[in-house]
Amino acid sequence: MTTTTRGPRLPLVHEPRGVSRVIALFDAAVDRRVERVRGNPALDRVMYTASALGDFSLVWHLVNASRALAGDRRVAHAVRVAAVLGVESALVNGPVKSLFRRHRPVWEHERPLRLRTPRTSSFPSGHASSAATAVGLLAERDRLRPLYYGVGAVVACSRVYVRHHHASDVVAGAALGLVLSRAARRAWPMPPVPAGRRGGAR
């Protein structure tokens, strides 16, 4: 009888190690939990709609424009939000994403609803960064801030649900957006609301 001596098992080249392995395990764990609720028709509609509205920060520009038309707002407020979102988009979708050539999650089935397929790097999530940036500015001194935070969370999480981003992409994008919104508030303070028109801002 011949015995064969085997050496120590070497890790495959493509196996993630260190921090990359922790991130991969985190992404896989989140995706397994999300997979349990994928396919629910009502939830599909909510998440796919939220993801579509997050394209090009559409939902945030709509909210910003509607605020500008309200009696307690000034055009300067809307200009501030729109300008910062423009800077955020150019920064994240340009130099930041170019530093990370991460592949997006694979979707092997027919989608329940139509959705635009992005061609940029998966890391970080632009939807999450724009949501955090917009919410950080829109919620300032506004009594509707819980609503903004709720919409922002749904838009960001929708990207994992529709499998256009890994969970870590969304976490990184949200963190980046929070940093950008704080920097914007310091560099460009919110103009004061005119006297007699402060009913909606706090």
Secondary structure in CASP SS format (residue, H / E / C, confidence):
PFRMAT SS
TARGET T0000
AUTHOR 0000-0000-0000
METHOD secondary structure of the structure
MODEL  1
M C 1.00
T C 1.00
T C 1.00
T C 1.00
T C 1.00
R C 1.00
G C 1.00
P C 1.00
R C 1.00
L C 1.00
P C 1.00
L C 1.00
V C 1.00
H C 1.00
E C 1.00
P C 1.00
R C 1.00
G C 1.00
V H 1.00
S H 1.00
R H 1.00
V H 1.00
I H 1.00
A H 1.00
L H 1.00
F H 1.00
D H 1.00
A H 1.00
A H 1.00
V H 1.00
D H 1.00
R H 1.00
R H 1.00
V H 1.00
E H 1.00
R C 1.00
V C 1.00
R C 1.00
G C 1.00
N C 1.00
P H 1.00
A H 1.00
L H 1.00
D H 1.00
R H 1.00
V H 1.00
M H 1.00
Y H 1.00
T H 1.00
A H 1.00
S H 1.00
A H 1.00
L H 1.00
G H 1.00
D H 1.00
F H 1.00
S H 1.00
L H 1.00
V H 1.00
W H 1.00
H H 1.00
L H 1.00
V H 1.00
N H 1.00
A H 1.00
S H 1.00
R H 1.00
A H 1.00
L H 1.00
A C 1.00
G C 1.00
D C 1.00
R C 1.00
R C 1.00
V H 1.00
A H 1.00
H H 1.00
A H 1.00
V H 1.00
R H 1.00
V H 1.00
A H 1.00
A H 1.00
V H 1.00
L H 1.00
G H 1.00
V H 1.00
E H 1.00
S H 1.00
A H 1.00
L H 1.00
V H 1.00
N H 1.00
G H 1.00
P H 1.00
V H 1.00
K H 1.00
S H 1.00
L H 1.00
F C 1.00
R C 1.00
R C 1.00
H C 1.00
R C 1.00
P C 1.00
V C 1.00
W C 1.00
E C 1.00
H C 1.00
E C 1.00
R C 1.00
P C 1.00
L C 1.00
R C 1.00
L C 1.00
R C 1.00
T C 1.00
P C 1.00
R C 1.00
T C 1.00
S C 1.00
S C 1.00
F C 1.00
P C 1.00
S C 1.00
G H 1.00
H H 1.00
A H 1.00
S H 1.00
S H 1.00
A H 1.00
A H 1.00
T H 1.00
A H 1.00
V H 1.00
G H 1.00
L H 1.00
L H 1.00
A C 1.00
E C 1.00
R C 1.00
D E 1.00
R C 1.00
L C 1.00
R H 1.00
P H 1.00
L H 1.00
Y H 1.00
Y H 1.00
G H 1.00
V H 1.00
G H 1.00
A H 1.00
V H 1.00
V H 1.00
A H 1.00
C H 1.00
S H 1.00
R H 1.00
V H 1.00
Y H 1.00
V C 1.00
R C 1.00
H C 1.00
H C 1.00
H C 1.00
A H 1.00
S H 1.00
D H 1.00
V H 1.00
V H 1.00
A H 1.00
G H 1.00
A H 1.00
A H 1.00
L H 1.00
G H 1.00
L H 1.00
V H 1.00
L H 1.00
S H 1.00
R H 1.00
A H 1.00
A H 1.00
R H 1.00
R H 1.00
A H 1.00
W C 1.00
P C 1.00
M C 1.00
P C 1.00
P C 1.00
V C 1.00
P C 1.00
A C 1.00
G C 1.00
R C 1.00
R C 1.00
G C 1.00
G C 1.00
A E 1.00
R C 1.00
END
